[in-house]
């Protein structure tokens, strides 16, 4: 559910920034969400790997 929330939030944020005529802010917001998604994926992958190894 987290990726879905990130998708909705970045869509709204980028639309607002572009509507306000601030393409650099939209680009920054996109990068922030990409890093958040990558870090979330890394945390979940590490958690699943560690739990699998412990069995």
PDBQT receptor file of N, H, CA, C and O in Angstrom, charges set to zero:
ATOM      1  N   UNK A   1       0.810  -1.197   0.000  1.00  0.00    +0.000 N 
ATOM      2  CA  UNK A   1       0.000   0.000   0.000  1.00  0.00    +0.000 C 
ATOM      3  C   UNK A   1       0.860   1.271   0.000  1.00  0.00    +0.000 C 
ATOM      4  O   UNK A   1       0.412   2.330  -0.438  1.00  0.00    +0.000 OA
ATOM      5  N   UNK A   2       2.071   1.156   0.485  1.00  0.00    +0.000 N 
ATOM      6  H   UNK A   2       2.435   0.296   0.841  1.00  0.00    +0.000 HD
ATOM      7  CA  UNK A   2       2.940   2.338   0.520  1.00  0.00    +0.000 C 
ATOM      8  C   UNK A   2       3.258   2.843  -0.888  1.00  0.00    +0.000 C 
ATOM      9  O   UNK A   2       3.179   4.049  -1.121  1.00  0.00    +0.000 OA
ATOM     10  N   UNK A   3       3.616   1.964  -1.844  1.00  0.00    +0.000 N 
ATOM     11  H   UNK A   3       3.680   0.984  -1.655  1.00  0.00    +0.000 HD
ATOM     12  CA  UNK A   3       3.885   2.480  -3.194  1.00  0.00    +0.000 C 
ATOM     13  C   UNK A   3       2.670   3.164  -3.828  1.00  0.00    +0.000 C 
ATOM     14  O   UNK A   3       2.820   4.131  -4.575  1.00  0.00    +0.000 OA
ATOM     15  N   UNK A   4       1.486   2.668  -3.533  1.00  0.00    +0.000 N 
ATOM     16  H   UNK A   4       1.365   1.883  -2.926  1.00  0.00    +0.000 HD
ATOM     17  CA  UNK A   4       0.283   3.294  -4.081  1.00  0.00    +0.000 C 
ATOM     18  C   UNK A   4       0.108   4.701  -3.510  1.00  0.00    +0.000 C 
ATOM     19  O   UNK A   4      -0.236   5.632  -4.239  1.00  0.00    +0.000 OA
ATOM     20  N   UNK A   5       0.343   4.851  -2.220  1.00  0.00    +0.000 N 
ATOM     21  H   UNK A   5       0.622   4.095  -1.628  1.00  0.00    +0.000 HD
ATOM     22  CA  UNK A   5       0.257   6.173  -1.599  1.00  0.00    +0.000 C 
ATOM     23  C   UNK A   5       1.295   7.133  -2.153  1.00  0.00    +0.000 C 
ATOM     24  O   UNK A   5       1.014   8.311  -2.374  1.00  0.00    +0.000 OA
ATOM     25  N   UNK A   6       2.505   6.612  -2.376  1.00  0.00    +0.000 N 
ATOM     26  H   UNK A   6       2.732   5.655  -2.197  1.00  0.00    +0.000 HD
ATOM     27  CA  UNK A   6       3.550   7.456  -2.965  1.00  0.00    +0.000 C 
ATOM     28  C   UNK A   6       3.167   7.897  -4.373  1.00  0.00    +0.000 C 
ATOM     29  O   UNK A   6       3.427   9.034  -4.766  1.00  0.00    +0.000 OA
ATOM     30  N   UNK A   7       2.557   7.003  -5.121  1.00  0.00    +0.000 N 
ATOM     31  H   UNK A   7       2.346   6.079  -4.802  1.00  0.00    +0.000 HD
ATOM     32  CA  UNK A   7       2.138   7.329  -6.485  1.00  0.00    +0.000 C 
ATOM     33  C   UNK A   7       1.113   8.451  -6.496  1.00  0.00    +0.000 C 
ATOM     34  O   UNK A   7       1.229   9.403  -7.267  1.00  0.00    +0.000 OA
ATOM     35  N   UNK A   8       0.106   8.331  -5.632  1.00  0.00    +0.000 N 
ATOM     36  H   UNK A   8       0.012   7.558  -5.006  1.00  0.00    +0.000 HD
ATOM     37  CA  UNK A   8      -0.928   9.371  -5.580  1.00  0.00    +0.000 C 
ATOM     38  C   UNK A   8      -0.357  10.705  -5.102  1.00  0.00    +0.000 C 
ATOM     39  O   UNK A   8      -0.691  11.761  -5.640  1.00  0.00    +0.000 OA
ATOM     40  N   UNK A   9       0.496  10.647  -4.103  1.00  0.00    +0.000 N 
ATOM     41  H   UNK A   9       0.767   9.790  -3.667  1.00  0.00    +0.000 HD
ATOM     42  CA  UNK A   9       1.018  11.902  -3.553  1.00  0.00    +0.000 C 
ATOM     43  C   UNK A   9       1.951  12.610  -4.538  1.00  0.00    +0.000 C 
ATOM     44  O   UNK A   9       1.895  13.833  -4.664  1.00  0.00    +0.000 OA
ATOM     45  N   UNK A  10       2.801  11.863  -5.232  1.00  0.00    +0.000 N 
ATOM     46  H   UNK A  10       2.847  10.870  -5.129  1.00  0.00    +0.000 HD
ATOM     47  CA  UNK A  10       3.717  12.525  -6.160  1.00  0.00    +0.000 C 
ATOM     48  C   UNK A  10       2.973  13.059  -7.376  1.00  0.00    +0.000 C 
ATOM     49  O   UNK A  10       3.356  14.083  -7.941  1.00  0.00    +0.000 OA
ATOM     50  N   UNK A  11       1.921  12.376  -7.775  1.00  0.00    +0.000 N 
ATOM     51  H   UNK A  11       1.610  11.544  -7.316  1.00  0.00    +0.000 HD
ATOM     52  CA  UNK A  11       1.128  12.868  -8.897  1.00  0.00    +0.000 C 
ATOM     53  C   UNK A  11       0.515  14.227  -8.565  1.00  0.00    +0.000 C 
ATOM     54  O   UNK A  11       0.559  15.157  -9.370  1.00  0.00    +0.000 OA
ATOM     55  N   UNK A  12      -0.052  14.323  -7.374  1.00  0.00    +0.000 N 
ATOM     56  H   UNK A  12      -0.087  13.568  -6.720  1.00  0.00    +0.000 HD
ATOM     57  CA  UNK A  12      -0.651  15.588  -6.946  1.00  0.00    +0.000 C 
ATOM     58  C   UNK A  12       0.408  16.668  -6.779  1.00  0.00    +0.000 C 
ATOM     59  O   UNK A  12       0.215  17.807  -7.205  1.00  0.00    +0.000 OA
ATOM     60  N   UNK A  13       1.512  16.313  -6.165  1.00  0.00    +0.000 N 
ATOM     61  H   UNK A  13       1.669  15.388  -5.819  1.00  0.00    +0.000 HD
ATOM     62  CA  UNK A  13       2.575  17.299  -5.903  1.00  0.00    +0.000 C 
ATOM     63  C   UNK A  13       3.167  17.838  -7.199  1.00  0.00    +0.000 C 
ATOM     64  O   UNK A  13       3.355  19.046  -7.343  1.00  0.00    +0.000 OA
ATOM     65  N   UNK A  14       3.461  16.949  -8.135  1.00  0.00    +0.000 N 
ATOM     66  H   UNK A  14       3.308  15.968  -8.018  1.00  0.00    +0.000 HD
ATOM     67  CA  UNK A  14       4.043  17.384  -9.407  1.00  0.00    +0.000 C 
ATOM     68  C   UNK A  14       3.043  18.240 -10.181  1.00  0.00    +0.000 C 
ATOM     69  O   UNK A  14       3.423  19.246 -10.780  1.00  0.00    +0.000 OA
ATOM     70  N   UNK A  15       1.785  17.854 -10.173  1.00  0.00    +0.000 N 
ATOM     71  H   UNK A  15       1.477  17.037  -9.687  1.00  0.00    +0.000 HD
ATOM     72  CA  UNK A  15       0.766  18.653 -10.864  1.00  0.00    +0.000 C 
ATOM     73  C   UNK A  15       0.677  20.055 -10.276  1.00  0.00    +0.000 C 
ATOM     74  O   UNK A  15       0.594  21.037 -11.013  1.00  0.00    +0.000 OA
ATOM     75  N   UNK A  16       0.695  20.148  -8.952  1.00  0.00    +0.000 N 
ATOM     76  H   UNK A  16       0.762  19.350  -8.353  1.00  0.00    +0.000 HD
ATOM     77  CA  UNK A  16       0.637  21.467  -8.309  1.00  0.00    +0.000 C 
ATOM     78  C   UNK A  16       1.868  22.304  -8.632  1.00  0.00    +0.000 C 
ATOM     79  O   UNK A  16       1.756  23.497  -8.916  1.00  0.00    +0.000 OA
ATOM     80  N   UNK A  17       3.031  21.684  -8.589  1.00  0.00    +0.000 N 
ATOM     81  H   UNK A  17       3.122  20.715  -8.359  1.00  0.00    +0.000 HD
ATOM     82  CA  UNK A  17       4.262  22.434  -8.867  1.00  0.00    +0.000 C 
ATOM     83  C   UNK A  17       4.313  22.897 -10.321  1.00  0.00    +0.000 C 
ATOM     84  O   UNK A  17       4.705  24.031 -10.598  1.00  0.00    +0.000 OA
ATOM     85  N   UNK A  18       3.923  22.035 -11.242  1.00  0.00    +0.000 N 
ATOM     86  H   UNK A  18       3.605  21.114 -11.017  1.00  0.00    +0.000 HD
ATOM     87  CA  UNK A  18       3.929  22.433 -12.651  1.00  0.00    +0.000 C 
ATOM     88  C   UNK A  18       2.885  23.505 -12.919  1.00  0.00    +0.000 C 
ATOM     89  O   UNK A  18       3.121  24.421 -13.706  1.00  0.00    +0.000 OA
ATOM     90  N   UNK A  19       1.726  23.394 -12.264  1.00  0.00    +0.000 N 
ATOM     91  H   UNK A  19       1.534  22.650 -11.625  1.00  0.00    +0.000 HD
ATOM     92  CA  UNK A  19       0.687  24.419 -12.412  1.00  0.00    +0.000 C 
ATOM     93  C   UNK A  19       1.131  25.766 -11.868  1.00  0.00    +0.000 C 
ATOM     94  O   UNK A  19       0.697  26.811 -12.353  1.00  0.00    +0.000 OA
ATOM     95  N   UNK A  20       1.992  25.742 -10.864  1.00  0.00    +0.000 N 
ATOM     96  H   UNK A  20       2.344  24.893 -10.469  1.00  0.00    +0.000 HD
ATOM     97  CA  UNK A  20       2.506  26.983 -10.285  1.00  0.00    +0.000 C 
ATOM     98  C   UNK A  20       3.699  27.522 -11.070  1.00  0.00    +0.000 C 
ATOM     99  O   UNK A  20       4.261  28.562 -10.727  1.00  0.00    +0.000 OA
ATOM    100  N   UNK A  21       4.076  26.808 -12.121  1.00  0.00    +0.000 N 
ATOM    101  H   UNK A  21       3.620  25.963 -12.400  1.00  0.00    +0.000 HD
ATOM    102  CA  UNK A  21       5.192  27.268 -12.951  1.00  0.00    +0.000 C 
ATOM    103  C   UNK A  21       6.551  27.023 -12.324  1.00  0.00    +0.000 C 
ATOM    104  O   UNK A  21       7.486  27.793 -12.545  1.00  0.00    +0.000 OA
ATOM    105  N   UNK A  22       6.670  25.957 -11.544  1.00  0.00    +0.000 N 
ATOM    106  H   UNK A  22       5.911  25.331 -11.365  1.00  0.00    +0.000 HD
ATOM    107  CA  UNK A  22       7.933  25.643 -10.877  1.00  0.00    +0.000 C 
ATOM    108  C   UNK A  22       8.406  24.241 -11.264  1.00  0.00    +0.000 C 
ATOM    109  O   UNK A  22       8.275  23.304 -10.477  1.00  0.00    +0.000 OA
ATOM    110  N   UNK A  23       8.950  24.095 -12.459  1.00  0.00    +0.000 N 
ATOM    111  H   UNK A  23       9.056  24.857 -13.099  1.00  0.00    +0.000 HD
ATOM    112  CA  UNK A  23       9.376  22.761 -12.900  1.00  0.00    +0.000 C 
ATOM    113  C   UNK A  23      10.534  22.190 -12.084  1.00  0.00    +0.000 C 
ATOM    114  O   UNK A  23      10.650  20.972 -11.949  1.00  0.00    +0.000 OA
ATOM    115  N   UNK A  24      11.394  23.056 -11.540  1.00  0.00    +0.000 N 
ATOM    116  H   UNK A  24      11.299  24.045 -11.650  1.00  0.00    +0.000 HD
ATOM    117  CA  UNK A  24      12.512  22.549 -10.729  1.00  0.00    +0.000 C 
ATOM    118  C   UNK A  24      12.004  21.925  -9.431  1.00  0.00    +0.000 C 
ATOM    119  O   UNK A  24      12.547  20.917  -8.979  1.00  0.00    +0.000 OA
ATOM    120  N   UNK A  25      10.978  22.507  -8.832  1.00  0.00    +0.000 N 
ATOM    121  H   UNK A  25      10.537  23.326  -9.199  1.00  0.00    +0.000 HD
ATOM    122  CA  UNK A  25      10.399  21.943  -7.611  1.00  0.00    +0.000 C 
ATOM    123  C   UNK A  25       9.730  20.606  -7.910  1.00  0.00    +0.000 C 
ATOM    124  O   UNK A  25       9.778  19.690  -7.088  1.00  0.00    +0.000 OA
ATOM    125  N   UNK A  26       9.105  20.486  -9.084  1.00  0.00    +0.000 N 
ATOM    126  H   UNK A  26       9.067  21.230  -9.752  1.00  0.00    +0.000 HD
ATOM    127  CA  UNK A  26       8.487  19.218  -9.475  1.00  0.00    +0.000 C 
ATOM    128  C   UNK A  26       9.550  18.143  -9.673  1.00  0.00    +0.000 C 
ATOM    129  O   UNK A  26       9.352  16.987  -9.299  1.00  0.00    +0.000 OA
ATOM    130  N   UNK A  27      10.664  18.525 -10.256  1.00  0.00    +0.000 N 
ATOM    131  H   UNK A  27      10.825  19.464 -10.559  1.00  0.00    +0.000 HD
ATOM    132  CA  UNK A  27      11.765  17.585 -10.466  1.00  0.00    +0.000 C 
ATOM    133  C   UNK A  27      12.343  17.121  -9.130  1.00  0.00    +0.000 C 
ATOM    134  O   UNK A  27      12.632  15.938  -8.951  1.00  0.00    +0.000 OA
ATOM    135  N   UNK A  28      12.509  18.046  -8.202  1.00  0.00    +0.000 N 
ATOM    136  H   UNK A  28      12.274  19.007  -8.347  1.00  0.00    +0.000 HD
ATOM    137  CA  UNK A  28      13.018  17.702  -6.875  1.00  0.00    +0.000 C 
ATOM    138  C   UNK A  28      12.055  16.765  -6.144  1.00  0.00    +0.000 C 
ATOM    139  O   UNK A  28      12.487  15.791  -5.528  1.00  0.00    +0.000 OA
ATOM    140  N   UNK A  29      10.770  17.050  -6.209  1.00  0.00    +0.000 N 
ATOM    141  H   UNK A  29      10.419  17.842  -6.709  1.00  0.00    +0.000 HD
ATOM    142  CA  UNK A  29       9.774  16.198  -5.552  1.00  0.00    +0.000 C 
ATOM    143  C   UNK A  29       9.801  14.789  -6.133  1.00  0.00    +0.000 C 
ATOM    144  O   UNK A  29       9.655  13.812  -5.400  1.00  0.00    +0.000 OA
ATOM    145  N   UNK A  30       9.986  14.681  -7.435  1.00  0.00    +0.000 N 
ATOM    146  H   UNK A  30      10.104  15.475  -8.031  1.00  0.00    +0.000 HD
ATOM    147  CA  UNK A  30      10.060  13.369  -8.074  1.00  0.00    +0.000 C 
ATOM    148  C   UNK A  30      11.280  12.600  -7.592  1.00  0.00    +0.000 C 
ATOM    149  O   UNK A  30      11.195  11.403  -7.317  1.00  0.00    +0.000 OA
ATOM    150  N   UNK A  31      12.399  13.275  -7.491  1.00  0.00    +0.000 N 
ATOM    151  H   UNK A  31      12.468  14.247  -7.715  1.00  0.00    +0.000 HD
ATOM    152  CA  UNK A  31      13.617  12.607  -7.003  1.00  0.00    +0.000 C 
ATOM    153  C   UNK A  31      13.461  12.137  -5.563  1.00  0.00    +0.000 C 
ATOM    154  O   UNK A  31      13.895  11.040  -5.212  1.00  0.00    +0.000 OA
ATOM    155  N   UNK A  32      12.844  12.963  -4.736  1.00  0.00    +0.000 N 
ATOM    156  H   UNK A  32      12.490  13.854  -5.022  1.00  0.00    +0.000 HD
ATOM    157  CA  UNK A  32      12.643  12.592  -3.331  1.00  0.00    +0.000 C 
ATOM    158  C   UNK A  32      11.800  11.331  -3.230  1.00  0.00    +0.000 C 
ATOM    159  O   UNK A  32      12.129  10.426  -2.462  1.00  0.00    +0.000 OA
ATOM    160  N   UNK A  33      10.720  11.260  -3.992  1.00  0.00    +0.000 N 
ATOM    161  H   UNK A  33      10.453  11.994  -4.615  1.00  0.00    +0.000 HD
ATOM    162  CA  UNK A  33       9.852  10.082  -3.937  1.00  0.00    +0.000 C 
ATOM    163  C   UNK A  33      10.558   8.860  -4.504  1.00  0.00    +0.000 C 
ATOM    164  O   UNK A  33      10.350   7.748  -4.017  1.00  0.00    +0.000 OA
ATOM    165  N   UNK A  34      11.383   9.044  -5.519  1.00  0.00    +0.000 N 
ATOM    166  H   UNK A  34      11.552   9.947  -5.914  1.00  0.00    +0.000 HD
ATOM    167  CA  UNK A  34      12.129   7.902  -6.052  1.00  0.00    +0.000 C 
ATOM    168  C   UNK A  34      13.077   7.337  -5.003  1.00  0.00    +0.000 C 
ATOM    169  O   UNK A  34      13.185   6.119  -4.855  1.00  0.00    +0.000 OA
ATOM    170  N   UNK A  35      13.760   8.211  -4.278  1.00  0.00    +0.000 N 
ATOM    171  H   UNK A  35      13.672   9.199  -4.399  1.00  0.00    +0.000 HD
ATOM    172  CA  UNK A  35      14.655   7.742  -3.215  1.00  0.00    +0.000 C 
ATOM    173  C   UNK A  35      13.880   7.086  -2.080  1.00  0.00    +0.000 C 
ATOM    174  O   UNK A  35      14.344   6.109  -1.493  1.00  0.00    +0.000 OA
ATOM    175  N   UNK A  36      12.707   7.615  -1.770  1.00  0.00    +0.000 N 
ATOM    176  H   UNK A  36      12.330   8.409  -2.247  1.00  0.00    +0.000 HD
ATOM    177  CA  UNK A  36      11.879   6.998  -0.734  1.00  0.00    +0.000 C 
ATOM    178  C   UNK A  36      11.451   5.598  -1.150  1.00  0.00    +0.000 C 
ATOM    179  O   UNK A  36      11.487   4.672  -0.340  1.00  0.00    +0.000 OA
ATOM    180  N   UNK A  37      11.046   5.438  -2.405  1.00  0.00    +0.000 N 
ATOM    181  H   UNK A  37      11.017   6.190  -3.063  1.00  0.00    +0.000 HD
ATOM    182  CA  UNK A  37      10.618   4.127  -2.893  1.00  0.00    +0.000 C 
ATOM    183  C   UNK A  37      11.782   3.143  -2.912  1.00  0.00    +0.000 C 
ATOM    184  O   UNK A  37      11.620   1.978  -2.550  1.00  0.00    +0.000 OA
ATOM    185  N   UNK A  38      12.949   3.608  -3.331  1.00  0.00    +0.000 N 
ATOM    186  H   UNK A  38      13.081   4.555  -3.625  1.00  0.00    +0.000 HD
ATOM    187  CA  UNK A  38      14.119   2.732  -3.337  1.00  0.00    +0.000 C 
ATOM    188  C   UNK A  38      14.515   2.306  -1.928  1.00  0.00    +0.000 C 
ATOM    189  O   UNK A  38      14.851   1.144  -1.700  1.00  0.00    +0.000 OA
ATOM    190  N   UNK A  39      14.476   3.237  -0.991  1.00  0.00    +0.000 N 
ATOM    191  H   UNK A  39      14.203   4.181  -1.177  1.00  0.00    +0.000 HD
ATOM    192  CA  UNK A  39      14.839   2.884   0.384  1.00  0.00    +0.000 C 
ATOM    193  C   UNK A  39      13.811   1.953   1.004  1.00  0.00    +0.000 C 
ATOM    194  O   UNK A  39      14.169   1.059   1.771  1.00  0.00    +0.000 OA
ATOM    195  N   UNK A  40      12.550   2.147   0.685  1.00  0.00    +0.000 N 
ATOM    196  H   UNK A  40      12.258   2.873   0.062  1.00  0.00    +0.000 HD
ATOM    197  CA  UNK A  40      11.514   1.232   1.180  1.00  0.00    +0.000 C 
ATOM    198  C   UNK A  40      11.727  -0.168   0.620  1.00  0.00    +0.000 C 
ATOM    199  O   UNK A  40      11.631  -1.151   1.354  1.00  0.00    +0.000 OA
ATOM    200  N   UNK A  41      12.011  -0.262  -0.655  1.00  0.00    +0.000 N 
ATOM    201  H   UNK A  41      12.089   0.537  -1.252  1.00  0.00    +0.000 HD
ATOM    202  CA  UNK A  41      12.273  -1.563  -1.263  1.00  0.00    +0.000 C 
ATOM    203  C   UNK A  41      13.485  -2.246  -0.666  1.00  0.00    +0.000 C 
ATOM    204  O   UNK A  41      13.488  -3.461  -0.467  1.00  0.00    +0.000 OA
ATOM    205  N   UNK A  42      14.514  -1.467  -0.380  1.00  0.00    +0.000 N 
ATOM    206  H   UNK A  42      14.512  -0.480  -0.541  1.00  0.00    +0.000 HD
ATOM    207  CA  UNK A  42      15.718  -2.018   0.238  1.00  0.00    +0.000 C 
ATOM    208  C   UNK A  42      15.431  -2.548   1.637  1.00  0.00    +0.000 C 
ATOM    209  O   UNK A  42      15.878  -3.638   1.993  1.00  0.00    +0.000 OA
ATOM    210  N   UNK A  43      14.694  -1.791   2.422  1.00  0.00    +0.000 N 
ATOM    211  H   UNK A  43      14.330  -0.905   2.133  1.00  0.00    +0.000 HD
ATOM    212  CA  UNK A  43      14.359  -2.221   3.783  1.00  0.00    +0.000 C 
ATOM    213  C   UNK A  43      13.521  -3.494   3.755  1.00  0.00    +0.000 C 
ATOM    214  O   UNK A  43      13.775  -4.416   4.529  1.00  0.00    +0.000 OA
ATOM    215  N   UNK A  44      12.544  -3.554   2.890  1.00  0.00    +0.000 N 
ATOM    216  H   UNK A  44      12.337  -2.804   2.261  1.00  0.00    +0.000 HD
ATOM    217  CA  UNK A  44      11.694  -4.746   2.807  1.00  0.00    +0.000 C 
ATOM    218  C   UNK A  44      12.502  -5.942   2.321  1.00  0.00    +0.000 C 
ATOM    219  O   UNK A  44      12.348  -7.047   2.842  1.00  0.00    +0.000 OA
ATOM    220  N   UNK A  45      13.356  -5.732   1.334  1.00  0.00    +0.000 N 
ATOM    221  H   UNK A  45      13.481  -4.834   0.911  1.00  0.00    +0.000 HD
ATOM    222  CA  UNK A  45      14.182  -6.833   0.826  1.00  0.00    +0.000 C 
ATOM    223  C   UNK A  45      15.124  -7.365   1.896  1.00  0.00    +0.000 C 
ATOM    224  O   UNK A  45      15.260  -8.578   2.058  1.00  0.00    +0.000 OA
ATOM    225  N   UNK A  46      15.771  -6.470   2.621  1.00  0.00    +0.000 N 
ATOM    226  H   UNK A  46      15.660  -5.485   2.489  1.00  0.00    +0.000 HD
ATOM    227  CA  UNK A  46      16.670  -6.899   3.689  1.00  0.00    +0.000 C 
ATOM    228  C   UNK A  46      15.917  -7.629   4.794  1.00  0.00    +0.000 C 
ATOM    229  O   UNK A  46      16.396  -8.635   5.317  1.00  0.00    +0.000 OA
ATOM    230  N   UNK A  47      14.753  -7.129   5.146  1.00  0.00    +0.000 N 
ATOM    231  H   UNK A  47      14.364  -6.311   4.722  1.00  0.00    +0.000 HD
ATOM    232  CA  UNK A  47      13.950  -7.778   6.181  1.00  0.00    +0.000 C 
ATOM    233  C   UNK A  47      13.546  -9.178   5.757  1.00  0.00    +0.000 C 
ATOM    234  O   UNK A  47      13.662 -10.124   6.535  1.00  0.00    +0.000 OA
ATOM    235  N   UNK A  48      13.079  -9.312   4.542  1.00  0.00    +0.000 N 
ATOM    236  H   UNK A  48      12.984  -8.543   3.909  1.00  0.00    +0.000 HD
ATOM    237  CA  UNK A  48      12.662 -10.633   4.061  1.00  0.00    +0.000 C 
ATOM    238  C   UNK A  48      13.853 -11.582   3.980  1.00  0.00    +0.000 C 
ATOM    239  O   UNK A  48      13.730 -12.760   4.318  1.00  0.00    +0.000 OA
ATOM    240  N   UNK A  49      14.999 -11.083   3.538  1.00  0.00    +0.000 N 
ATOM    241  H   UNK A  49      15.099 -10.126   3.264  1.00  0.00    +0.000 HD
ATOM    242  CA  UNK A  49      16.196 -11.918   3.445  1.00  0.00    +0.000 C 
ATOM    243  C   UNK A  49      16.653 -12.371   4.823  1.00  0.00    +0.000 C 
ATOM    244  O   UNK A  49      16.973 -13.545   5.014  1.00  0.00    +0.000 OA
ATOM    245  N   UNK A  50      16.688 -11.466   5.771  1.00  0.00    +0.000 N 
ATOM    246  H   UNK A  50      16.429 -10.513   5.615  1.00  0.00    +0.000 HD
ATOM    247  CA  UNK A  50      17.121 -11.822   7.121  1.00  0.00    +0.000 C 
ATOM    248  C   UNK A  50      16.160 -12.803   7.781  1.00  0.00    +0.000 C 
ATOM    249  O   UNK A  50      16.592 -13.718   8.484  1.00  0.00    +0.000 OA
ATOM    250  N   UNK A  51      14.880 -12.622   7.563  1.00  0.00    +0.000 N 
ATOM    251  H   UNK A  51      14.530 -11.879   6.993  1.00  0.00    +0.000 HD
ATOM    252  CA  UNK A  51      13.908 -13.546   8.148  1.00  0.00    +0.000 C 
ATOM    253  C   UNK A  51      13.994 -14.918   7.496  1.00  0.00    +0.000 C 
ATOM    254  O   UNK A  51      13.778 -15.932   8.160  1.00  0.00    +0.000 OA
ATOM    255  N   UNK A  52      14.304 -14.962   6.212  1.00  0.00    +0.000 N 
ATOM    256  H   UNK A  52      14.479 -14.138   5.673  1.00  0.00    +0.000 HD
ATOM    257  CA  UNK A  52      14.422 -16.239   5.519  1.00  0.00    +0.000 C 
ATOM    258  C   UNK A  52      15.659 -16.999   5.988  1.00  0.00    +0.000 C 
ATOM    259  O   UNK A  52      15.603 -18.215   6.167  1.00  0.00    +0.000 OA
ATOM    260  N   UNK A  53      16.762 -16.304   6.187  1.00  0.00    +0.000 N 
ATOM    261  H   UNK A  53      16.807 -15.315   6.042  1.00  0.00    +0.000 HD
ATOM    262  CA  UNK A  53      18.015 -16.938   6.595  1.00  0.00    +0.000 C 
ATOM    263  C   UNK A  53      17.902 -17.498   8.009  1.00  0.00    +0.000 C 
ATOM    264  O   UNK A  53      18.535 -18.509   8.310  1.00  0.00    +0.000 OA
ATOM    265  N   UNK A  54      17.132 -16.886   8.869  1.00  0.00    +0.000 N 
ATOM    266  H   UNK A  54      16.617 -16.064   8.624  1.00  0.00    +0.000 HD
ATOM    267  CA  UNK A  54      17.019 -17.319  10.253  1.00  0.00    +0.000 C 
ATOM    268  C   UNK A  54      16.227 -18.609  10.418  1.00  0.00    +0.000 C 
ATOM    269  O   UNK A  54      16.286 -19.218  11.486  1.00  0.00    +0.000 OA
ATOM    270  N   UNK A  55      15.511 -19.037   9.435  1.00  0.00    +0.000 N 
ATOM    271  H   UNK A  55      15.463 -18.542   8.567  1.00  0.00    +0.000 HD
ATOM    272  CA  UNK A  55      14.698 -20.249   9.570  1.00  0.00    +0.000 C 
ATOM    273  C   UNK A  55      15.503 -21.473   9.475  1.00  0.00    +0.000 C 
ATOM    274  O   UNK A  55      14.963 -22.575   9.569  1.00  0.00    +0.000 OA
TER     275      UNK A  55
